[in-house]
Amino acid sequence: MASRMISTEIYAASLVHLSVLDEFIRIVEGKLEAPIAPFLHESLTDLLTSLSEQRETYSTLVDEMPRAA
């Protein structure tokens, strides 16, 4: 039962992380639409890549996690 509770908590936390990452990704994408210096564009593009990779990791975790009954 304790492992089910932990799984439920991890699942819920992962959903929140996904939500936060989605918001942050939208913010970064918005910044990339504006005219900005090349260095900043490169930096934000790198950040967006990192955020997208993190999102993929959490998404996979959520998809694979067993749901509590």
C-alpha positions, 0 to 999 in steps of 0.5 A: 500500500505504501508503494501505491501511495508513493506512486500516486504522489510521484504521478501527481508531482509529475503532472504538475512538473509537466504543466510547469514545463508546458508554461515555461516552454510557451514563454520561451517560444514567445520570447523567440518570436520577438526580434532579439540578439543572435546570442540570446536567440541561441541561448533561448533555443538551447533552453527550449531544447533542454525544456523539451527533453525534460518534458519528454522524460516526464511525459514518458514517466507519466505514461508508463506509471501505473495508476492507483486503483 
